[in-house]
Amino acid sequence: MRDLTRSQWIRRWAIPVALFALAFLPRMIYPVSWPMQWYTRAIEFGDAVLAGEWSHTFQRYHPGVTTMWLSGVGLRLFSWRHGLSSEEMMGTAPTKPGLIDSAVSAGVLPVALFISVSIVLAYLVLRRTVGRRAAVAAGVLIALDPLYLTHSKMIHVNGLLTACMFLSVLFLLDFIRRKRLYSLVLSGLFAGLSFLTKSPSIFLAPYALLLVGFHRLTSRRGEPGRGSWTDRLVEILRDLFIWGGCAGLVFFVLWPAMWVEPLEVFRRIVDKLIFHVETTHYNPVFFNQESSFEDPGVLFYLVTIGWKTTLVTLPLSLAGALFTLRRVDGDERRWVTWSLIVYAGFFTLQMSLGGWKQIAYLVPIFPAIDVIAALGLVEIAASVARRVRPPGRMNVSAGLIVLPLLLQAVVVLPRHPYYGTHHNALLGGSGTARHVLPLQNQNEGLDLAAAYLNDLPRAQRATAGLHQRGAATFRYEFIGLTTTLDEPGVDYRVYFLNHVMRQLDIEQWREQWEKDRKTEPLYTVAFDGVEYVWVYGTPPDEPAMGGPEYSLGYRLGEHITLDRVRIESSQVPSGEPLTVAPVWRADGQIDRSFKVFCHVLSPEGELVAQQDGLPLSGLRPTQTWRAGEAIEDSYEIAVGVDVPSGAYELSIGMYDPNTMNRVPVYDSTGQRVPHDRIVVGDLWIGSSESNRE
């Protein structure tokens, strides 16, 4: 009996567990968050909740509440664990390089977990509706849908909107088929989560009315309780009341802003809905080789469906729709397929009415396309298998289902983690898509450019210029200073395909772009043979280059070593500045922010010039240093004109600015250095040393 029970458990849960792993791992391994606006909103939302400032939980009209709850919890736990303030989490205060990447992972984790569980739930509901084989195929195709994957790996609203809307639809279909009240309640609850996520989910209301109304009005009169049209109307109103009541309850309970100013919340959402319908995006949209502020029309979304499906799902979804048109009986799969075609078609039509059009806005229909493709796959497999004699029929059918699913994995998974670079190979792939649709919508490849710059010498003091759309997030990856392309004196200019295609603020960078394109870039990033990122520029000169360099190896405190110091010159004219460039190294976590002092002392020990400051002008306080990292620092000491000519001594060290106590200094033998200051070397200040008679 124990073996039988174990076998039944495996048969029941092996597929859901495998589907969860297939969905979760690609979403969680190397998560990204391009762009980062919902990262900061989730932090601010959490701050408002903890402070009891309920009205401040209105961060955006979208409204994005599910995203901010899920990611906000992950980010809050991360900040508590590492003792970080909200300012440090958002990068407005200096932080350790790589810390925000780790914080993003903590924020993406709940989102990826929710979406992965939703895919398993979709499989369980579909298994009751269309059968195990079609449900498994649908689960795999949804889990490996490249566009859905792209929007499931970030702290944003579109992935969660897709999950919640699709589950609401599936539970509504399940209610209509099996008449289970809990399915109607679950459909309403997920509809409420959809409304909390993004305003286009309002489409679920007329869709629910259409589906419930059509079912109730076309039910056979012989069924119990179907005696009159009045009865059916009452049933429609009852179903919609339960569905809408559950949705409204979730919307109110989970959004604290609704507790204190519900009318104001609704007013702001409606105003923005009207605005988006009546206006185009404030940035130009690239479509069909042109960048324009004009509405590209419904064709934009039809083309998006073509290129963002795969060489597996596009033909199979067409096959699924064709099989549906050919069927004349009341087969359950036919009814499900029609319902999903209506869902995808009318949602696309709804989004086409607005002037703002982006590829991401169409993500919610792709799980429906995947289910239709799965149904088409099962139909094809069954049709072919019927031509084979038993006992080989089952093997042929299973093989014909498994092979396309494996092909989907082969097409999608090698693109990890940049699933947004996928474009349907049947239509020419990225090489053709680049002439029709905007590419690099999630800034794919900019993280690779930042990593390249981080590995260059003196990266910590370098400046990189980008278009502001990329600069807003590039700064979290690049260890130097990130600014915009029109800022003078940048060391590196980073161009990326999306802003070049859309010609975003082109007047600010056109001239420099034309000059740079005539030279060889320092670095490029390409996917599918299409270049996505170009880096131009010259690495900055080392401070005090050409001057004497001193190898030191002194240890300061527990985790800091002064490797070496370069000075501009050992002979400094009176009134001229002296550049001192120390190189520090950390070998562990530094829990406080220390200041560096550079002193010029007379033979009698009198201080004649000094410069104190935080490392790298405050950009890299010591508590942000990573173990094993070398910090290439620099300071400029102003030497007064009244300093007498003669021999002087340059020393360096650190101190705690809160207590003014110096950090203990130890030499290579472990002996503590007197006065906790490191003597770098001798200087001559004034006229030439040979003329000092």
C-alpha positions in Angstrom: 0.0 0.0 0.0 2.9 2.3 0.8 4.4 1.7 -2.7 1.0 2.3 -4.3 0.5 5.5 -2.4 4.0 6.8 -3.4 3.4 5.9 -7.0 0.1 7.8 -7.0 1.7 10.8 -5.4 4.4 10.8 -8.0 1.9 10.6 -10.9 -0.1 13.4 -9.4 2.6 15.8 -8.4 5.6 15.0 -10.7 4.3 17.2 -13.5 3.3 20.2 -11.4 6.8 20.1 -9.6 8.6 19.8 -13.0 6.5 22.7 -14.4 7.3 24.8 -11.4 11.0 24.2 -11.8 10.9 24.9 -15.6 9.1 28.1 -14.9 11.0 29.3 -11.8 14.6 28.6 -12.6 14.9 30.7 -15.9 13.1 33.5 -14.2 15.2 33.5 -11.0 18.7 32.8 -12.3 20.2 36.1 -13.2 17.1 38.3 -12.7 17.1 41.8 -14.1 15.1 45.0 -13.6 15.3 47.2 -16.6 13.9 49.7 -16.1 14.1 50.3 -12.3 11.1 52.6 -11.6 9.1 49.9 -9.9 12.1 49.0 -7.8 12.1 52.4 -6.3 8.3 52.5 -6.1 8.3 49.2 -4.2 10.7 50.7 -1.6 8.7 53.9 -1.2 5.5 51.8 -1.0 7.0 49.8 1.8 8.2 52.9 3.6 4.6 54.3 3.4 3.1 51.1 4.8 5.5 50.9 7.7 4.9 54.6 8.5 1.1 54.2 8.3 1.0 56.9 5.6 -1.8 55.1 3.7 -2.3 57.8 1.0 1.3 57.6 0.0 0.8 54.0 -1.1 -0.6 55.6 -4.3 2.7 55.5 -6.2 1.3 55.3 -9.7 -2.0 55.2 -11.6 -1.2 51.8 -13.1 -1.6 51.1 -10.0 1.1 48.4 -9.6 0.0 47.5 -6.0 0.6 43.7 -6.5 4.2 44.4 -7.7 4.9 46.8 -4.9 3.5 44.3 -2.3 5.5 41.3 -3.6 8.7 43.1 -4.4 8.4 45.4 -1.5 8.4 42.5 1.0 11.5 41.0 -0.7 13.3 44.3 -0.7 12.4 45.1 2.9 13.7 41.8 4.1 16.9 42.3 2.2 17.4 45.8 3.6 16.8 44.6 7.2 19.2 41.7 6.7 22.0 44.0 5.4 21.2 47.0 7.6 20.5 49.3 4.7 18.5 52.5 4.6 16.0 53.2 1.8 18.4 55.8 0.4 21.1 53.2 0.2 18.7 50.7 -1.4 17.7 53.3 -4.0 21.3 54.4 -4.7 20.8 58.0 -3.6 23.4 57.2 -0.9 26.7 55.5 -1.8 26.5 51.7 -1.7 28.8 48.8 -2.3 29.1 47.8 -6.0 26.9 44.8 -6.7 24.6 45.4 -3.7 21.7 46.7 -5.8 22.1 43.7 -8.1 21.6 41.5 -5.0 18.6 43.7 -3.9 17.0 43.3 -7.4 17.3 39.6 -7.0 15.5 39.8 -3.6 12.8 41.9 -5.2 12.4 39.7 -8.3 12.2 36.5 -6.2 8.6 37.0 -4.9 7.5 38.0 -8.5 9.1 35.0 -10.1 7.7 32.7 -7.4 4.2 34.1 -7.9 4.3 33.7 -11.6 5.8 30.2 -11.5 3.0 29.1 -9.1 0.4 30.7 -11.4 1.7 28.6 -14.3 1.3 25.4 -12.2 -2.2 26.6 -11.2 -3.0 27.1 -14.9 -1.9 23.6 -15.7 -4.1 22.2 -12.9 -7.2 24.1 -14.2 -6.5 23.2 -17.8 -6.1 19.5 -16.9 -9.7 19.4 -15.8 -10.8 21.3 -18.9 -8.8 20.1 -21.9 -7.1 17.0 -20.6 -3.7 16.1 -19.2 -1.7 16.1 -22.5 -3.0 19.4 -23.7 -2.5 20.9 -20.2 1.1 19.6 -20.0 1.9 21.0 -23.5 0.3 24.4 -22.5 2.2 24.5 -19.3 5.5 24.0 -21.0 4.8 26.5 -23.7 3.7 29.1 -21.2 6.7 28.5 -18.9 9.0 28.9 -21.9 7.3 31.7 -23.7 10.2 34.2 -24.4 8.1 37.4 -24.1 6.4 36.2 -20.9 9.8 35.1 -19.5 11.3 38.5 -20.3 8.6 40.3 -18.3 8.7 37.8 -15.4 12.4 38.4 -14.6 12.0 42.0 -13.5 10.3 44.2 -10.9 7.5 45.4 -13.1 3.8 45.1 -13.7 3.3 43.3 -17.0 4.4 39.8 -15.9 2.2 39.9 -12.8 -0.7 41.4 -14.9 -0.4 38.5 -17.3 -0.4 35.8 -14.5 -3.4 37.3 -12.7 -5.6 38.0 -15.8 -5.0 34.6 -17.3 -5.8 32.8 -14.0 -9.0 34.9 -13.7 -10.0 33.8 -17.2 -9.2 30.1 -16.6 -11.1 29.9 -13.4 -14.0 31.6 -15.0 -14.0 29.0 -17.8 -13.8 26.3 -15.1 -16.8 27.8 -13.3 -18.8 27.8 -16.5 -17.9 24.2 -17.3 -18.3 22.7 -13.8 -20.6 25.1 -12.0 -18.3 25.2 -8.9 -18.8 28.4 -6.9 -15.2 28.4 -5.6 -14.0 28.7 -9.3 -16.1 31.9 -9.7 -14.8 33.2 -6.4 -11.2 32.5 -7.4 -11.8 34.1 -10.8 -13.0 37.3 -9.0 -10.1 37.3 -6.6 -7.5 37.1 -9.4 -9.5 39.8 -11.3 -9.1 42.0 -8.3 -5.3 41.3 -8.3 -5.3 42.2 -12.0 -7.1 45.5 -11.3 -4.5 46.2 -8.6 -1.7 45.5 -11.0 -2.5 47.5 -14.2 -5.5 49.4 -15.5 -5.9 47.6 -18.9 -7.2 44.6 -16.8 -10.5 46.5 -16.7 -11.0 44.4 -19.9 -11.9 41.5 -17.7 -15.2 43.1 -16.7 -16.8 43.1 -20.2 -15.1 39.7 -21.0 -16.7 38.2 -17.9 -20.1 39.7 -18.8 -19.7 38.3 -22.4 -18.7 34.8 -21.2 -21.2 34.4 -18.4 -24.0 36.0 -20.4 -23.4 33.8 -23.5 -23.3 30.7 -21.4 -26.4 31.4 -19.4 -28.4 32.6 -22.4 -27.5 29.6 -24.6 -27.9 26.9 -22.0 -30.5 24.3 -22.9 -33.9 24.9 -21.4 -34.1 21.3 -20.3 -31.5 21.9 -17.6 -32.8 22.5 -14.0 -33.4 26.1 -13.3 -33.6 27.2 -16.9 -37.3 27.7 -17.1 -37.4 31.4 -18.2 -35.4 34.3 -19.5 -35.9 36.0 -16.2 -34.3 33.2 -14.4 -31.3 33.3 -16.7 -31.0 37.1 -16.3 -31.0 36.6 -12.5 -28.3 34.0 -12.8 -26.2 36.3 -14.9 -26.5 39.1 -12.4 -25.9 36.8 -9.5 -22.7 35.4 -11.1 -21.4 38.9 -12.0 -22.2 40.2 -8.5 -20.2 37.4 -6.8 -17.3 37.8 -9.3 -17.3 41.6 -9.1 -17.7 41.6 -5.3 -14.7 39.4 -4.9 -12.6 41.6 -7.2 -13.7 44.8 -5.4 -13.0 43.3 -2.0 -9.4 42.4 -3.1 -8.9 45.9 -4.7 -10.0 47.6 -1.5 -8.3 45.4 1.2 -4.9 45.2 -0.4 -4.5 48.9 -1.3 -4.2 51.1 1.8 -4.8 54.3 -0.3 -8.3 53.1 -0.8 -8.9 53.1 2.9 -8.5 56.9 3.2 -9.2 58.5 -0.2 -11.1 56.0 -2.5 -12.7 58.7 -4.6 -9.4 60.5 -5.3 -7.8 57.2 -6.2 -10.4 56.4 -8.8 -10.3 59.9 -10.1 -6.6 59.8 -10.8 -6.8 56.4 -12.4 -9.7 57.4 -14.7 -7.9 60.7 -15.7 -4.8 58.7 -16.8 -6.9 56.1 -18.6 -8.5 58.9 -20.7 -5.1 60.5 -21.2 -3.6 57.3 -22.6 -6.5 56.7 -24.9 -6.3 60.2 -26.3 -2.6 60.8 -26.6 0.5 59.0 -28.0 3.6 58.2 -26.0 5.9 61.1 -25.0 8.7 59.2 -26.7 8.6 58.2 -30.4 7.7 54.6 -31.3 9.7 52.8 -33.9 7.6 50.8 -36.5 8.2 49.7 -40.0 11.6 51.5 -40.4 10.2 54.8 -39.0 10.4 56.6 -35.7 7.3 58.7 -35.1 5.2 60.2 -32.4 2.1 59.2 -34.4 -0.1 56.2 -33.4 1.2 53.2 -35.5 -2.2 51.6 -35.4 -3.5 48.1 -34.8 -0.9 46.6 -37.3 1.8 47.3 -34.7 0.3 44.7 -32.3 -0.5 42.2 -35.1 3.2 42.3 -36.1 4.2 42.0 -32.5 2.3 38.8 -32.2 4.0 37.4 -35.3 7.6 38.2 -34.2 7.2 37.6 -30.4 5.7 34.1 -30.8 8.2 31.3 -31.7 8.7 29.0 -34.7 6.8 26.5 -32.5 3.9 28.5 -31.1 3.0 30.6 -34.2 2.1 27.7 -36.6 0.6 25.6 -33.8 -1.7 28.4 -32.6 -2.8 28.9 -36.2 -3.4 25.1 -36.4 -5.4 25.2 -33.1 -7.6 28.0 -34.5 -8.1 26.1 -37.7 -9.1 22.9 -35.9 -11.6 25.0 -33.9 -13.2 26.4 -37.1 -13.5 22.9 -38.6 -15.2 21.3 -35.6 -19.0 21.4 -35.6 -19.7 19.5 -32.4 -19.7 20.8 -28.8 -16.3 19.5 -27.9 -14.9 21.0 -24.7 -11.6 22.0 -26.3 -13.4 23.8 -29.1 -15.3 25.9 -26.6 -12.1 26.7 -24.6 -10.2 27.6 -27.8 -13.0 30.0 -28.9 -13.0 31.6 -25.5 -9.3 32.2 -25.6 -9.4 33.5 -29.2 -12.0 36.0 -28.1 -9.9 36.9 -25.0 -6.7 37.5 -27.1 -8.5 39.2 -29.9 -10.6 41.6 -27.9 -7.7 42.5 -25.5 -5.6 43.3 -28.6 -8.4 45.4 -30.0 -8.8 47.2 -26.6 -5.0 48.0 -26.5 -5.1 49.2 -30.1 -7.6 51.9 -29.2 -5.0 53.8 -27.1 -2.4 56.1 -28.6 0.4 54.7 -26.4 1.6 51.4 -27.9 4.5 49.3 -26.6 5.3 45.6 -27.1 5.1 45.0 -23.3 1.4 46.0 -23.3 0.5 42.9 -25.2 2.1 40.3 -22.9 -1.2 39.3 -21.3 -2.4 37.5 -24.4 0.6 35.3 -24.9 -0.4 32.5 -22.4 -3.7 32.3 -24.3 -1.8 31.9 -27.6 0.3 29.2 -25.9 -2.8 27.3 -24.8 -4.3 27.5 -28.3 -0.9 26.3 -29.7 -1.0 23.3 -27.2 -4.5 22.4 -28.3 -3.4 22.6 -32.0 -0.4 20.4 -31.1 -2.5 17.7 -29.5 -5.0 17.7 -32.4 -2.2 17.3 -34.9 -0.6 14.5 -32.9 -4.0 12.7 -32.5 -4.7 13.1 -36.3 -1.4 11.6 -37.2 -1.6 8.8 -34.6 -5.0 7.7 -35.9 -3.3 6.6 -39.1 -1.0 4.3 -37.1 -2.0 0.9 -35.9 -1.9 -0.1 -32.2 0.2 -0.6 -30.2 2.5 2.1 -31.7 -0.3 4.7 -31.8 0.3 6.0 -28.3 4.1 6.3 -28.8 3.6 8.2 -32.0 1.2 10.6 -30.4 3.4 11.2 -27.4 6.5 11.7 -29.6 4.7 14.2 -31.8 3.8 16.2 -28.7 7.2 16.0 -27.0 9.4 17.0 -30.0 7.9 20.5 -30.5 8.1 21.1 -26.7 11.8 20.2 -26.8 12.2 22.4 -29.9 10.7 25.3 -27.9 13.2 24.8 -25.1 16.1 24.7 -27.7 14.9 27.9 -29.2 14.3 29.8 -26.0 16.6 28.6 -23.2 20.0 29.4 -24.9 19.0 33.0 -24.9 19.2 33.1 -21.1 19.0 35.7 -19.5 18.2 37.9 -22.5 14.9 36.3 -23.6 13.7 39.7 -25.0 16.2 39.3 -27.9 14.1 36.5 -29.3 12.3 37.1 -32.6 10.5 34.5 -34.6 12.9 32.7 -37.0 10.0 31.9 -39.3 9.7 35.6 -40.1 13.4 36.2 -40.4 14.5 36.6 -36.8 16.1 39.7 -35.3 17.8 40.6 -38.6 14.4 41.3 -40.2 12.6 42.3 -37.0 15.0 45.3 -36.5 13.4 46.9 -39.6 9.9 46.5 -38.3 9.8 46.6 -34.5 11.8 48.3 -31.7 14.5 46.0 -30.3 16.2 46.1 -26.9 13.0 47.1 -25.0 14.5 45.9 -21.7 18.0 47.4 -22.4 19.5 44.0 -23.0 23.3 44.2 -23.1 23.8 47.4 -21.2 24.8 45.3 -18.1 27.5 43.7 -20.2 28.8 47.1 -21.3 28.9 48.2 -17.6 30.8 45.1 -16.7 33.3 45.8 -19.5 33.9 49.3 -18.3 34.1 48.1 -14.7 37.1 46.0 -15.6 39.0 48.8 -17.3 41.8 50.6 -15.3 40.6 53.6 -13.3 36.9 52.7 -13.9 36.0 54.1 -10.5 36.8 57.6 -11.5 35.6 57.4 -15.1 32.4 58.9 -16.4 30.0 57.2 -18.8 27.4 59.1 -20.8 24.2 57.5 -22.0 20.7 58.6 -23.1 18.8 59.3 -20.0 16.5 56.3 -20.5 19.5 54.0 -20.1 21.5 56.2 -17.7 18.7 55.9 -15.1 19.5 52.2 -14.7 23.1 51.9 -16.0 24.3 53.8 -12.9 23.3 50.8 -10.7 25.7 48.6 -12.7 28.7 50.9 -13.5 31.1 51.6 -10.6 32.1 55.0 -12.0 29.9 58.1 -12.6 27.0 57.8 -15.0 25.6 60.8 -16.7 23.9 61.7 -20.0 25.4 61.9 -23.5 25.1 65.7 -23.7 27.3 66.2 -20.5 30.7 67.6 -21.6 33.9 65.7 -20.7 32.6 62.2 -20.4 35.2 59.5 -20.7 32.9 56.9 -22.4 29.9 57.3 -24.6 27.5 54.3 -24.5 24.9 54.1 -27.3 22.3 51.5 -27.3 20.1 50.2 -30.1 16.7 51.1 -28.7 17.4 54.8 -28.3 19.1 54.9 -31.7 16.2 53.2 -33.5 13.6 55.5 -31.8 15.9 58.5 -32.1 15.2 59.6 -28.5 16.3 63.2 -28.0 18.5 62.8 -31.1 19.4 66.5 -31.3 21.5 66.0 -28.1 23.7 63.2 -29.5 23.4 63.1 -33.3 26.6 65.0 -34.1 28.7 63.0 -31.6 27.2 59.7 -32.8 28.1 60.5 -36.4 31.7 61.2 -35.4 31.9 58.1 -33.3 30.5 55.8 -36.0 33.5 56.7 -38.1 35.8 55.2 -35.6 36.2 51.7 -34.0 34.2 51.2 -30.8 36.0 50.0 -27.7 33.3 47.4 -27.2 30.1 46.1 -28.7 27.3 43.8 -27.6 25.5 41.8 -30.2 22.6 39.2 -30.2 21.6 37.2 -33.3 24.2 39.2 -35.3 22.5 42.5 -34.5 24.6 45.0 -32.5 22.7 46.2 -29.4 25.4 48.4 -27.6 28.4 50.4 -28.7 31.0 51.9 -26.3 33.3 54.7 -27.5 35.8 56.8 -25.7 39.3 56.8 -24.2 40.1 55.6 -20.6 41.0 58.5 -18.3 44.6 59.2 -17.5 46.0 58.0 -14.2 46.4 60.7 -11.6 50.0 61.6 -10.9 51.1 59.7 -14.0 54.9 59.8 -14.5 55.6 60.6 -10.9 57.4 58.4 -8.3 55.5 55.4 -7.0 56.0 53.9 -3.5 55.1 50.3 -2.7 53.9 50.2 0.9 51.8 47.3 2.1 50.7 48.9 5.4 47.5 47.6 7.1 44.8 49.9 8.5 42.4 48.4 10.9 41.2 44.9 10.2 40.3 44.9 6.5 42.2 47.7 4.7 45.6 47.7 3.1 47.5 50.6 1.5 49.2 48.8 -1.5 51.0 51.8 -3.0 51.0 55.5 -3.5 51.9 57.5 -6.6 52.6 61.3 -6.3 52.7 63.7 -9.2 56.3 64.8 -8.4 58.7 64.8 -5.5 59.4 68.4 -6.2 56.5 70.9 -5.8 56.7 74.6 -6.6 55.2 76.8 -3.8 51.6 77.7 -4.5 51.1 74.7 -6.8 48.9 71.7 -6.0 50.2 68.2 -5.4 48.3 65.2 -6.6 48.5 62.1 -4.4 47.0 58.8 -5.7 46.8 56.0 -3.1 45.6 52.5 -4.1 43.7 50.8 -1.3 42.6 47.2 -1.0 39.9 45.6 1.1 39.8 42.0 2.2 36.5 42.0 4.2 33.4 43.9 5.3 34.2 47.4 6.6 31.4 48.6 8.9 32.2 52.3 9.1 33.0 55.2 6.9 36.6 56.4 7.3 38.1 59.6 6.0 41.5 59.7 4.4 44.1 62.4 5.5 47.1 63.4 3.4 49.6 65.6 5.3 52.7 67.5 4.4 54.8 67.9 7.4 58.0 70.0 8.1 61.1 68.3 9.6 59.9 69.6 13.0 56.5 67.8 12.5 54.6 71.0 11.8 51.6 70.5 9.4 52.0 72.9 6.4 49.4 71.5 4.0 46.7 68.8 4.0 43.8 67.4 2.3 41.1 65.2 4.0 38.2 63.5 2.3 36.2 60.4 1.7 37.6 58.0 -0.9 36.9 59.0 -4.5 35.3 62.3 -3.5 32.7 60.5 -1.5 31.5 58.2 -4.3 33.0 55.1 -2.5 32.9 55.4 1.3 34.9 52.6 2.9 31.7 50.7 4.0 30.9 50.2 0.3 34.2 48.5 -0.5 34.0 44.8 -1.5 36.4 42.1 -0.4 39.3 41.8 -2.9 38.5 45.2 -4.5 41.3 47.7 -5.3 40.2 51.3 -4.8 42.2 53.7 -7.0 41.9 56.9 -5.1 43.3 60.5 -5.6 43.6 63.7 -3.6 44.9 67.2 -4.5 46.8 69.0 -1.8 47.0 72.8 -2.1 50.5 74.0 -1.2 50.4 77.6 -0.1 52.7 80.2 -1.7 53.9 81.1 1.8 55.3 77.7 2.5 59.1 78.1 2.8 61.3 76.2 0.4 62.8 73.0 1.8 62.4 69.3 2.5 59.1 68.0 3.8 57.5 64.7 4.5 54.3 63.3 3.0 52.2 61.0 5.2 48.8 59.4 4.8 46.3 57.6 7.0 42.6 57.3 7.9 40.4 58.4 10.8 36.8 58.0 12.0 35.1 61.4 11.4 32.6 60.8 14.2 35.2 60.3 16.9 38.3 61.8 15.1 40.3 58.7 16.2 42.8 57.5 13.7 42.5 54.0 12.3 45.3 51.8 13.7 48.2 51.3 11.2 50.5 48.2 11.2 53.6 47.5 9.2 54.4 44.3 7.4 55.8 42.7 10.6 52.5 43.5 12.5 54.1 46.3 14.6 51.8 49.4 15.1 53.1 52.5 13.4 53.6 55.6 15.6 50.9 58.2 15.4 49.0 55.8 13.1 50.2 57.6 10.0 52.1 56.1 7.0 55.2 58.0 5.9 55.0 57.9 2.1 58.2 59.7 1.2 60.1 63.0 1.1 59.1 66.1 -0.9 60.9 69.3 -1.9 58.8 72.4 -1.9 59.9 75.6 -3.5 62.5 76.3 -6.1 64.7 73.7 -7.7 66.5 71.5 -5.1 69.8 72.2 -6.9 69.4 75.9 -6.3 68.7 75.8 -2.6 72.0 77.3 -1.4 
